[in-house]
Amino acid sequence: MRAVVQKCLHSSVVVDNLETARIGPGLLVLLAVKKGDSRKDAEYIMEKIIHLRIFDDEQGKMNLSLLDTAGEMLLVSQFTLCGDARKGRRPSFSEAEDPEIAKALLAY
């Protein structure tokens, strides 16, 4: 799995001009599921993300996690994070998991 984690004040997903998800303060996570990833990988990456100490405490130090701040998380499937453009000019997405398998791991 590969993730891009972004702190945000608010975030949303819009599909065909319709908002499908929205959060307040917390984390926007773009997540790619790679071939061979398992539930164990999903558990590991989610535990890692929710416990990352990237929010400021009272002294302005990054000491607090998403759980500590009671923040929200918006998880967005992003297979393009598996893109490999090392050869040629067209990226290969062969490392990305098949959509149905990836959906099951994302829903977990």
Backbone as XML, in Angstrom:
<?xml version="1.0"?>
<chain id="A" units="angstrom">
  <residue number="1" name="MET">
    <atom name="N" x="0.844" y="-1.168" z="0.000"/>
    <atom name="CA" x="0.000" y="0.000" z="0.000"/>
    <atom name="C" x="0.888" y="1.229" z="0.000"/>
  </residue>
  <residue number="2" name="ARG">
    <atom name="N" x="0.361" y="2.254" z="-0.568"/>
    <atom name="CA" x="1.059" y="3.533" z="-0.586"/>
    <atom name="C" x="0.045" y="4.604" z="-0.220"/>
  </residue>
  <residue number="3" name="ALA">
    <atom name="N" x="0.444" y="5.492" z="0.693"/>
    <atom name="CA" x="-0.484" y="6.522" z="1.152"/>
    <atom name="C" x="0.168" y="7.896" z="1.112"/>
  </residue>
  <residue number="4" name="VAL">
    <atom name="N" x="-0.648" y="8.880" z="0.788"/>
    <atom name="CA" x="-0.273" y="10.280" z="0.932"/>
    <atom name="C" x="-1.211" y="10.837" z="1.992"/>
  </residue>
  <residue number="5" name="VAL">
    <atom name="N" x="-0.638" y="11.377" z="3.066"/>
    <atom name="CA" x="-1.419" y="11.861" z="4.205"/>
    <atom name="C" x="-1.281" y="13.375" z="4.276"/>
  </residue>
  <residue number="6" name="GLN">
    <atom name="N" x="-2.409" y="14.060" z="4.325"/>
    <atom name="CA" x="-2.415" y="15.524" z="4.352"/>
    <atom name="C" x="-3.295" y="16.012" z="5.494"/>
  </residue>
  <residue number="7" name="LYS">
    <atom name="N" x="-2.719" y="16.830" z="6.393"/>
    <atom name="CA" x="-3.539" y="17.480" z="7.418"/>
    <atom name="C" x="-4.439" y="18.483" z="6.716"/>
  </residue>
  <residue number="8" name="CYS">
    <atom name="N" x="-5.661" y="18.618" z="7.214"/>
    <atom name="CA" x="-6.581" y="19.570" z="6.581"/>
    <atom name="C" x="-7.516" y="20.172" z="7.618"/>
  </residue>
  <residue number="9" name="LEU">
    <atom name="N" x="-8.025" y="21.357" z="7.289"/>
    <atom name="CA" x="-9.062" y="21.988" z="8.103"/>
    <atom name="C" x="-10.427" y="21.455" z="7.698"/>
  </residue>
  <residue number="10" name="HIS">
    <atom name="N" x="-10.551" y="21.134" z="6.411"/>
    <atom name="CA" x="-11.746" y="20.494" z="5.874"/>
    <atom name="C" x="-11.382" y="19.918" z="4.515"/>
  </residue>
  <residue number="11" name="SER">
    <atom name="N" x="-12.120" y="18.940" z="4.106"/>
    <atom name="CA" x="-11.871" y="18.303" z="2.809"/>
    <atom name="C" x="-13.166" y="17.660" z="2.343"/>
  </residue>
  <residue number="12" name="SER">
    <atom name="N" x="-13.272" y="17.512" z="1.026"/>
    <atom name="CA" x="-14.468" y="16.865" z="0.474"/>
    <atom name="C" x="-14.120" y="16.177" z="-0.834"/>
  </residue>
  <residue number="13" name="VAL">
    <atom name="N" x="-15.010" y="15.285" z="-1.232"/>
    <atom name="CA" x="-14.905" y="14.594" z="-2.516"/>
    <atom name="C" x="-16.154" y="14.933" z="-3.309"/>
  </residue>
  <residue number="14" name="VAL">
    <atom name="N" x="-15.941" y="15.359" z="-4.555"/>
    <atom name="CA" x="-17.050" y="15.705" z="-5.443"/>
    <atom name="C" x="-16.964" y="14.813" z="-6.673"/>
  </residue>
  <residue number="15" name="VAL">
    <atom name="N" x="-18.067" y="14.131" z="-6.988"/>
    <atom name="CA" x="-18.150" y="13.271" z="-8.157"/>
    <atom name="C" x="-19.349" y="13.727" z="-8.978"/>
  </residue>
  <residue number="16" name="ASP">
    <atom name="N" x="-19.113" y="14.038" z="-10.251"/>
    <atom name="CA" x="-20.197" y="14.509" z="-11.132"/>
    <atom name="C" x="-20.974" y="15.659" z="-10.497"/>
  </residue>
  <residue number="17" name="ASN">
    <atom name="N" x="-20.250" y="16.608" z="-9.943"/>
    <atom name="CA" x="-20.824" y="17.803" z="-9.308"/>
    <atom name="C" x="-21.643" y="17.519" z="-8.057"/>
  </residue>
  <residue number="18" name="LEU">
    <atom name="N" x="-21.527" y="16.312" z="-7.514"/>
    <atom name="CA" x="-22.221" y="15.969" z="-6.278"/>
    <atom name="C" x="-21.193" y="15.652" z="-5.199"/>
  </residue>
  <residue number="19" name="GLU">
    <atom name="N" x="-21.345" y="16.310" z="-4.062"/>
    <atom name="CA" x="-20.445" y="16.028" z="-2.951"/>
    <atom name="C" x="-20.790" y="14.666" z="-2.369"/>
  </residue>
  <residue number="20" name="THR">
    <atom name="N" x="-19.799" y="13.764" z="-2.343"/>
    <atom name="CA" x="-20.048" y="12.414" z="-1.840"/>
    <atom name="C" x="-19.487" y="12.199" z="-0.441"/>
  </residue>
  <residue number="21" name="ALA">
    <atom name="N" x="-18.572" y="13.075" z="-0.012"/>
    <atom name="CA" x="-18.002" y="12.953" z="1.332"/>
    <atom name="C" x="-17.440" y="14.298" z="1.753"/>
  </residue>
  <residue number="22" name="ARG">
    <atom name="N" x="-17.454" y="14.538" z="3.064"/>
    <atom name="CA" x="-16.921" y="15.792" z="3.604"/>
    <atom name="C" x="-16.468" y="15.540" z="5.043"/>
  </residue>
  <residue number="23" name="ILE">
    <atom name="N" x="-15.342" y="16.162" z="5.408"/>
    <atom name="CA" x="-14.869" y="16.111" z="6.790"/>
    <atom name="C" x="-14.463" y="17.506" z="7.243"/>
  </residue>
  <residue number="24" name="GLY">
    <atom name="N" x="-14.389" y="17.655" z="8.550"/>
    <atom name="CA" x="-13.842" y="18.859" z="9.155"/>
    <atom name="C" x="-12.363" y="18.641" z="9.410"/>
  </residue>
  <residue number="25" name="PRO">
    <atom name="N" x="-11.821" y="19.233" z="10.468"/>
    <atom name="CA" x="-10.391" y="19.098" z="10.750"/>
    <atom name="C" x="-9.968" y="17.645" z="10.900"/>
  </residue>
  <residue number="26" name="GLY">
    <atom name="N" x="-8.848" y="17.312" z="10.268"/>
    <atom name="CA" x="-8.354" y="15.946" z="10.350"/>
    <atom name="C" x="-7.365" y="15.640" z="9.256"/>
  </residue>
  <residue number="27" name="LEU">
    <atom name="N" x="-7.525" y="14.466" z="8.658"/>
    <atom name="CA" x="-6.593" y="13.983" z="7.644"/>
    <atom name="C" x="-7.308" y="13.576" z="6.369"/>
  </residue>
  <residue number="28" name="LEU">
    <atom name="N" x="-6.754" y="14.012" z="5.246"/>
    <atom name="CA" x="-7.135" y="13.503" z="3.936"/>
    <atom name="C" x="-6.080" y="12.468" z="3.580"/>
  </residue>
  <residue number="29" name="VAL">
    <atom name="N" x="-6.512" y="11.245" z="3.288"/>
    <atom name="CA" x="-5.581" y="10.163" z="2.959"/>
    <atom name="C" x="-5.898" y="9.642" z="1.567"/>
  </residue>
  <residue number="30" name="LEU">
    <atom name="N" x="-4.923" y="9.781" z="0.664"/>
    <atom name="CA" x="-5.016" y="9.152" z="-0.653"/>
    <atom name="C" x="-4.304" y="7.819" z="-0.518"/>
  </residue>
  <residue number="31" name="LEU">
    <atom name="N" x="-5.002" y="6.732" z="-0.831"/>
    <atom name="CA" x="-4.464" y="5.398" z="-0.577"/>
    <atom name="C" x="-4.517" y="4.537" z="-1.821"/>
  </residue>
  <residue number="32" name="ALA">
    <atom name="N" x="-3.378" y="3.943" z="-2.158"/>
    <atom name="CA" x="-3.290" y="3.011" z="-3.281"/>
    <atom name="C" x="-3.072" y="1.609" z="-2.736"/>
  </residue>
  <residue number="33" name="VAL">
    <atom name="N" x="-3.841" y="0.667" z="-3.232"/>
    <atom name="CA" x="-3.677" y="-0.738" z="-2.871"/>
    <atom name="C" x="-2.877" y="-1.394" z="-3.982"/>
  </residue>
  <residue number="34" name="LYS">
    <atom name="N" x="-1.776" y="-2.042" z="-3.586"/>
    <atom name="CA" x="-0.907" y="-2.692" z="-4.559"/>
    <atom name="C" x="-1.201" y="-4.189" z="-4.595"/>
  </residue>
  <residue number="35" name="LYS">
    <atom name="N" x="-0.900" y="-4.801" z="-5.711"/>
    <atom name="CA" x="-1.098" y="-6.250" z="-5.843"/>
    <atom name="C" x="-0.386" y="-6.950" z="-4.697"/>
  </residue>
  <residue number="36" name="GLY">
    <atom name="N" x="-1.067" y="-7.901" z="-4.098"/>
    <atom name="CA" x="-0.490" y="-8.670" z="-3.003"/>
    <atom name="C" x="-0.745" y="-8.092" z="-1.625"/>
  </residue>
  <residue number="37" name="ASP">
    <atom name="N" x="-1.276" y="-6.885" z="-1.545"/>
    <atom name="CA" x="-1.583" y="-6.306" z="-0.232"/>
    <atom name="C" x="-2.679" y="-7.131" z="0.450"/>
  </residue>
  <residue number="38" name="SER">
    <atom name="N" x="-2.607" y="-7.195" z="1.764"/>
    <atom name="CA" x="-3.536" y="-8.024" z="2.528"/>
    <atom name="C" x="-4.230" y="-7.197" z="3.605"/>
  </residue>
  <residue number="39" name="ARG">
    <atom name="N" x="-5.130" y="-7.851" z="4.325"/>
    <atom name="CA" x="-5.785" y="-7.186" z="5.462"/>
    <atom name="C" x="-4.760" y="-6.758" z="6.500"/>
  </residue>
  <residue number="40" name="LYS">
    <atom name="N" x="-3.723" y="-7.561" z="6.646"/>
    <atom name="CA" x="-2.661" y="-7.221" z="7.592"/>
    <atom name="C" x="-1.990" y="-5.908" z="7.179"/>
  </residue>
  <residue number="41" name="ASP">
    <atom name="N" x="-1.765" y="-5.721" z="5.882"/>
    <atom name="CA" x="-1.184" y="-4.469" z="5.386"/>
    <atom name="C" x="-2.138" y="-3.301" z="5.643"/>
  </residue>
  <residue number="42" name="ALA">
    <atom name="N" x="-3.435" y="-3.518" z="5.416"/>
    <atom name="CA" x="-4.439" y="-2.474" z="5.633"/>
    <atom name="C" x="-4.482" y="-2.084" z="7.110"/>
  </residue>
  <residue number="43" name="GLU">
    <atom name="N" x="-4.458" y="-3.072" z="7.991"/>
    <atom name="CA" x="-4.467" y="-2.801" z="9.423"/>
    <atom name="C" x="-3.229" y="-2.007" z="9.831"/>
  </residue>
  <residue number="44" name="TYR">
    <atom name="N" x="-2.079" y="-2.422" z="9.312"/>
    <atom name="CA" x="-0.820" y="-1.751" z="9.652"/>
    <atom name="C" x="-0.853" y="-0.281" z="9.238"/>
  </residue>
  <residue number="45" name="ILE">
    <atom name="N" x="-1.235" y="-0.022" z="7.986"/>
    <atom name="CA" x="-1.176" y="1.357" z="7.495"/>
    <atom name="C" x="-2.209" y="2.244" z="8.193"/>
  </residue>
  <residue number="46" name="MET">
    <atom name="N" x="-3.378" y="1.705" z="8.497"/>
    <atom name="CA" x="-4.382" y="2.511" z="9.207"/>
    <atom name="C" x="-3.935" y="2.796" z="10.641"/>
  </residue>
  <residue number="47" name="GLU">
    <atom name="N" x="-3.377" y="1.804" z="11.314"/>
    <atom name="CA" x="-2.854" y="2.027" z="12.668"/>
    <atom name="C" x="-1.761" y="3.083" z="12.636"/>
  </residue>
  <residue number="48" name="LYS">
    <atom name="N" x="-0.885" y="2.991" z="11.647"/>
    <atom name="CA" x="0.205" y="3.953" z="11.518"/>
    <atom name="C" x="-0.347" y="5.363" z="11.316"/>
  </residue>
  <residue number="49" name="ILE">
    <atom name="N" x="-1.311" y="5.503" z="10.411"/>
    <atom name="CA" x="-1.857" y="6.823" z="10.085"/>
    <atom name="C" x="-2.593" y="7.445" z="11.270"/>
  </residue>
  <residue number="50" name="ILE">
    <atom name="N" x="-3.451" y="6.690" z="11.931"/>
    <atom name="CA" x="-4.239" y="7.282" z="13.013"/>
    <atom name="C" x="-3.398" y="7.606" z="14.244"/>
  </residue>
  <residue number="51" name="HIS">
    <atom name="N" x="-2.215" y="6.992" z="14.345"/>
    <atom name="CA" x="-1.341" y="7.269" z="15.486"/>
    <atom name="C" x="-0.188" y="8.218" z="15.154"/>
  </residue>
  <residue number="52" name="LEU">
    <atom name="N" x="-0.087" y="8.676" z="13.899"/>
    <atom name="CA" x="0.966" y="9.630" z="13.554"/>
    <atom name="C" x="0.819" y="10.881" z="14.416"/>
  </residue>
  <residue number="53" name="ARG">
    <atom name="N" x="1.884" y="11.280" z="15.061"/>
    <atom name="CA" x="1.839" y="12.477" z="15.909"/>
    <atom name="C" x="2.204" y="13.683" z="15.048"/>
  </residue>
  <residue number="54" name="ILE">
    <atom name="N" x="1.202" y="14.196" z="14.340"/>
    <atom name="CA" x="1.441" y="15.291" z="13.394"/>
    <atom name="C" x="0.580" y="16.525" z="13.678"/>
  </residue>
  <residue number="55" name="PHE">
    <atom name="N" x="-0.156" y="16.497" z="14.777"/>
    <atom name="CA" x="-0.966" y="17.654" z="15.165"/>
    <atom name="C" x="-0.307" y="18.339" z="16.358"/>
  </residue>
  <residue number="56" name="ASP">
    <atom name="N" x="-0.437" y="19.658" z="16.387"/>
    <atom name="CA" x="0.210" y="20.449" z="17.441"/>
    <atom name="C" x="-0.469" y="20.284" z="18.792"/>
  </residue>
  <residue number="57" name="ASP">
    <atom name="N" x="0.369" y="20.232" z="19.842"/>
    <atom name="CA" x="-0.145" y="20.267" z="21.210"/>
    <atom name="C" x="-0.209" y="21.719" z="21.672"/>
  </residue>
  <residue number="58" name="GLU">
    <atom name="N" x="-0.432" y="21.946" z="22.983"/>
    <atom name="CA" x="-0.566" y="23.302" z="23.513"/>
    <atom name="C" x="0.708" y="24.126" z="23.353"/>
  </residue>
  <residue number="59" name="GLN">
    <atom name="N" x="1.852" y="23.472" z="23.276"/>
    <atom name="CA" x="3.127" y="24.165" z="23.122"/>
    <atom name="C" x="3.540" y="24.335" z="21.649"/>
  </residue>
  <residue number="60" name="GLY">
    <atom name="N" x="2.677" y="23.911" z="20.741"/>
    <atom name="CA" x="2.978" y="24.037" z="19.314"/>
    <atom name="C" x="3.866" y="22.944" z="18.761"/>
  </residue>
  <residue number="61" name="LYS">
    <atom name="N" x="4.084" y="21.899" z="19.540"/>
    <atom name="CA" x="4.905" y="20.772" z="19.078"/>
    <atom name="C" x="4.001" y="19.697" z="18.491"/>
  </residue>
  <residue number="62" name="MET">
    <atom name="N" x="4.488" y="19.046" z="17.458"/>
    <atom name="CA" x="3.699" y="17.975" z="16.835"/>
    <atom name="C" x="3.769" y="16.739" z="17.725"/>
  </residue>
  <residue number="63" name="ASN">
    <atom name="N" x="2.822" y="16.650" z="18.648"/>
    <atom name="CA" x="2.785" y="15.566" z="19.630"/>
    <atom name="C" x="1.467" y="14.813" z="19.638"/>
  </residue>
  <residue number="64" name="LEU">
    <atom name="N" x="0.480" y="15.279" z="18.892"/>
    <atom name="CA" x="-0.850" y="14.696" z="18.976"/>
    <atom name="C" x="-1.205" y="13.935" z="17.704"/>
  </residue>
  <residue number="65" name="SER">
    <atom name="N" x="-1.956" y="12.870" z="17.895"/>
    <atom name="CA" x="-2.407" y="12.051" z="16.766"/>
    <atom name="C" x="-3.847" y="12.416" z="16.391"/>
  </residue>
  <residue number="66" name="LEU">
    <atom name="N" x="-4.319" y="11.809" z="15.340"/>
    <atom name="CA" x="-5.714" y="11.994" z="14.924"/>
    <atom name="C" x="-6.648" y="11.584" z="16.061"/>
  </residue>
  <residue number="67" name="LEU">
    <atom name="N" x="-6.316" y="10.508" z="16.747"/>
    <atom name="CA" x="-7.139" y="10.037" z="17.857"/>
    <atom name="C" x="-7.135" y="11.040" z="19.011"/>
  </residue>
  <residue number="68" name="ASP">
    <atom name="N" x="-5.964" y="11.601" z="19.285"/>
    <atom name="CA" x="-5.852" y="12.575" z="20.380"/>
    <atom name="C" x="-6.695" y="13.819" z="20.127"/>
  </residue>
  <residue number="69" name="THR">
    <atom name="N" x="-6.809" y="14.218" z="18.880"/>
    <atom name="CA" x="-7.529" y="15.450" z="18.532"/>
    <atom name="C" x="-8.986" y="15.193" z="18.176"/>
  </residue>
  <residue number="70" name="ALA">
    <atom name="N" x="-9.402" y="13.929" z="18.166"/>
    <atom name="CA" x="-10.754" y="13.550" z="17.746"/>
    <atom name="C" x="-11.056" y="14.089" z="16.351"/>
  </residue>
  <residue number="71" name="GLY">
    <atom name="N" x="-10.022" y="14.097" z="15.504"/>
    <atom name="CA" x="-10.178" y="14.565" z="14.124"/>
    <atom name="C" x="-10.863" y="13.531" z="13.256"/>
  </residue>
  <residue number="72" name="GLU">
    <atom name="N" x="-11.174" y="13.958" z="12.053"/>
    <atom name="CA" x="-11.830" y="13.072" z="11.096"/>
    <atom name="C" x="-10.822" y="12.657" z="10.030"/>
  </residue>
  <residue number="73" name="MET">
    <atom name="N" x="-11.141" y="11.570" z="9.326"/>
    <atom name="CA" x="-10.290" y="11.108" z="8.235"/>
    <atom name="C" x="-11.153" y="10.848" z="7.013"/>
  </residue>
  <residue number="74" name="LEU">
    <atom name="N" x="-10.693" y="11.370" z="5.885"/>
    <atom name="CA" x="-11.331" y="11.102" z="4.602"/>
    <atom name="C" x="-10.369" y="10.242" z="3.816"/>
  </residue>
  <residue number="75" name="LEU">
    <atom name="N" x="-10.778" y="9.012" z="3.514"/>
    <atom name="CA" x="-9.955" y="8.047" z="2.801"/>
    <atom name="C" x="-10.418" y="7.993" z="1.355"/>
  </residue>
  <residue number="76" name="VAL">
    <atom name="N" x="-9.485" y="8.270" z="0.433"/>
    <atom name="CA" x="-9.803" y="8.305" z="-0.986"/>
    <atom name="C" x="-8.925" y="7.299" z="-1.714"/>
  </residue>
  <residue number="77" name="SER">
    <atom name="N" x="-9.553" y="6.392" z="-2.437"/>
    <atom name="CA" x="-8.818" y="5.429" z="-3.244"/>
    <atom name="C" x="-8.110" y="6.164" z="-4.377"/>
  </residue>
  <residue number="78" name="GLN">
    <atom name="N" x="-6.817" y="5.882" z="-4.559"/>
    <atom name="CA" x="-6.038" y="6.600" z="-5.567"/>
    <atom name="C" x="-5.019" y="5.652" z="-6.199"/>
  </residue>
  <residue number="79" name="PHE">
    <atom name="N" x="-5.480" y="4.818" z="-7.140"/>
    <atom name="CA" x="-4.606" y="3.823" z="-7.746"/>
    <atom name="C" x="-3.425" y="4.461" z="-8.480"/>
  </residue>
  <residue number="80" name="THR">
    <atom name="N" x="-3.548" y="5.712" z="-8.873"/>
    <atom name="CA" x="-2.467" y="6.347" z="-9.625"/>
    <atom name="C" x="-1.179" y="6.492" z="-8.807"/>
  </residue>
  <residue number="81" name="LEU">
    <atom name="N" x="-1.264" y="6.338" z="-7.478"/>
    <atom name="CA" x="-0.055" y="6.352" z="-6.664"/>
    <atom name="C" x="0.835" y="5.150" z="-6.957"/>
  </residue>
  <residue number="82" name="CYS">
    <atom name="N" x="0.287" y="4.150" z="-7.633"/>
    <atom name="CA" x="1.072" y="2.973" z="-8.028"/>
    <atom name="C" x="1.721" y="3.166" z="-9.393"/>
  </residue>
  <residue number="83" name="GLY">
    <atom name="N" x="1.522" y="4.317" z="-10.005"/>
    <atom name="CA" x="2.064" y="4.556" z="-11.345"/>
    <atom name="C" x="3.585" y="4.482" z="-11.376"/>
  </residue>
  <residue number="84" name="ASP">
    <atom name="N" x="4.107" y="3.827" z="-12.397"/>
    <atom name="CA" x="5.543" y="3.688" z="-12.585"/>
    <atom name="C" x="5.894" y="4.287" z="-13.942"/>
  </residue>
  <residue number="85" name="ALA">
    <atom name="N" x="6.604" y="5.408" z="-13.923"/>
    <atom name="CA" x="6.960" y="6.104" z="-15.166"/>
    <atom name="C" x="8.465" y="6.042" z="-15.433"/>
  </residue>
  <residue number="86" name="ARG">
    <atom name="N" x="9.139" y="5.052" z="-14.866"/>
    <atom name="CA" x="10.587" y="4.951" z="-15.064"/>
    <atom name="C" x="10.953" y="4.623" z="-16.506"/>
  </residue>
  <residue number="87" name="LYS">
    <atom name="N" x="10.091" y="3.881" z="-17.196"/>
    <atom name="CA" x="10.381" y="3.508" z="-18.585"/>
    <atom name="C" x="9.366" y="4.169" z="-19.502"/>
  </residue>
  <residue number="88" name="GLY">
    <atom name="N" x="9.846" y="4.719" z="-20.586"/>
    <atom name="CA" x="8.946" y="5.299" z="-21.571"/>
    <atom name="C" x="8.253" y="6.549" z="-21.075"/>
  </residue>
  <residue number="89" name="ARG">
    <atom name="N" x="7.148" y="6.879" z="-21.737"/>
    <atom name="CA" x="6.419" y="8.108" z="-21.420"/>
    <atom name="C" x="5.008" y="7.856" z="-20.934"/>
  </residue>
  <residue number="90" name="ARG">
    <atom name="N" x="4.620" y="6.616" z="-20.915"/>
    <atom name="CA" x="3.288" y="6.268" z="-20.425"/>
    <atom name="C" x="3.457" y="5.485" z="-19.127"/>
  </residue>
  <residue number="91" name="PRO">
    <atom name="N" x="2.891" y="5.985" z="-18.025"/>
    <atom name="CA" x="3.050" y="5.252" z="-16.767"/>
    <atom name="C" x="2.353" y="3.898" z="-16.809"/>
  </residue>
  <residue number="92" name="SER">
    <atom name="N" x="2.952" y="2.963" z="-16.117"/>
    <atom name="CA" x="2.360" y="1.635" z="-15.962"/>
    <atom name="C" x="1.681" y="1.580" z="-14.592"/>
  </residue>
  <residue number="93" name="PHE">
    <atom name="N" x="0.494" y="1.012" z="-14.572"/>
    <atom name="CA" x="-0.229" y="0.850" z="-13.314"/>
    <atom name="C" x="-0.363" y="-0.626" z="-12.967"/>
  </residue>
  <residue number="94" name="SER">
    <atom name="N" x="0.561" y="-1.435" z="-13.457"/>
    <atom name="CA" x="0.480" y="-2.883" z="-13.257"/>
    <atom name="C" x="0.637" y="-3.281" z="-11.795"/>
  </residue>
  <residue number="95" name="GLU">
    <atom name="N" x="1.215" y="-2.432" z="-10.966"/>
    <atom name="CA" x="1.347" y="-2.740" z="-9.531"/>
    <atom name="C" x="0.054" y="-2.503" z="-8.766"/>
  </residue>
  <residue number="96" name="ALA">
    <atom name="N" x="-0.903" y="-1.771" z="-9.359"/>
    <atom name="CA" x="-2.166" y="-1.482" z="-8.682"/>
    <atom name="C" x="-3.021" y="-2.745" z="-8.619"/>
  </residue>
  <residue number="97" name="GLU">
    <atom name="N" x="-3.681" y="-2.934" z="-7.493"/>
    <atom name="CA" x="-4.554" y="-4.100" z="-7.305"/>
    <atom name="C" x="-5.807" y="-3.963" z="-8.164"/>
  </residue>
  <residue number="98" name="ASP">
    <atom name="N" x="-6.411" y="-5.103" z="-8.508"/>
    <atom name="CA" x="-7.669" y="-5.099" z="-9.247"/>
    <atom name="C" x="-8.715" y="-4.343" z="-8.425"/>
  </residue>
  <residue number="99" name="PRO">
    <atom name="N" x="-9.570" y="-3.561" z="-9.090"/>
    <atom name="CA" x="-10.510" y="-2.695" z="-8.366"/>
    <atom name="C" x="-11.370" y="-3.405" z="-7.323"/>
  </residue>
  <residue number="100" name="GLU">
    <atom name="N" x="-11.906" y="-4.571" z="-7.616"/>
    <atom name="CA" x="-12.784" y="-5.242" z="-6.649"/>
    <atom name="C" x="-12.030" y="-5.666" z="-5.389"/>
  </residue>
  <residue number="101" name="ILE">
    <atom name="N" x="-10.830" y="-6.145" z="-5.551"/>
    <atom name="CA" x="-10.022" y="-6.541" z="-4.391"/>
    <atom name="C" x="-9.634" y="-5.296" z="-3.593"/>
  </residue>
  <residue number="102" name="ALA">
    <atom name="N" x="-9.237" y="-4.232" z="-4.293"/>
    <atom name="CA" x="-8.858" y="-2.982" z="-3.616"/>
    <atom name="C" x="-10.034" y="-2.412" z="-2.844"/>
  </residue>
  <residue number="103" name="LYS">
    <atom name="N" x="-11.232" y="-2.439" z="-3.421"/>
    <atom name="CA" x="-12.422" y="-1.919" z="-2.724"/>
    <atom name="C" x="-12.664" y="-2.665" z="-1.418"/>
  </residue>
  <residue number="104" name="ALA">
    <atom name="N" x="-12.491" y="-3.981" z="-1.454"/>
    <atom name="CA" x="-12.700" y="-4.778" z="-0.244"/>
    <atom name="C" x="-11.711" y="-4.383" z="0.843"/>
  </residue>
  <residue number="105" name="LEU">
    <atom name="N" x="-10.452" y="-4.145" z="0.480"/>
    <atom name="CA" x="-9.460" y="-3.749" z="1.485"/>
    <atom name="C" x="-9.722" y="-2.328" z="1.984"/>
  </residue>
  <residue number="106" name="LEU">
    <atom name="N" x="-10.157" y="-1.449" z="1.116"/>
    <atom name="CA" x="-10.476" y="-0.086" z="1.541"/>
    <atom name="C" x="-11.672" y="-0.053" z="2.477"/>
  </residue>
  <residue number="107" name="ALA">
    <atom name="N" x="-12.627" y="-0.915" z="2.237"/>
    <atom name="CA" x="-13.837" y="-0.961" z="3.078"/>
    <atom name="C" x="-13.526" y="-1.569" z="4.439"/>
  </residue>
  <residue number="108" name="TYR">
    <atom name="N" x="-12.478" y="-2.357" z="4.511"/>
    <atom name="CA" x="-12.113" y="-3.034" z="5.751"/>
    <atom name="C" x="-11.694" y="-1.993" z="6.755"/>
  </residue>
</chain>
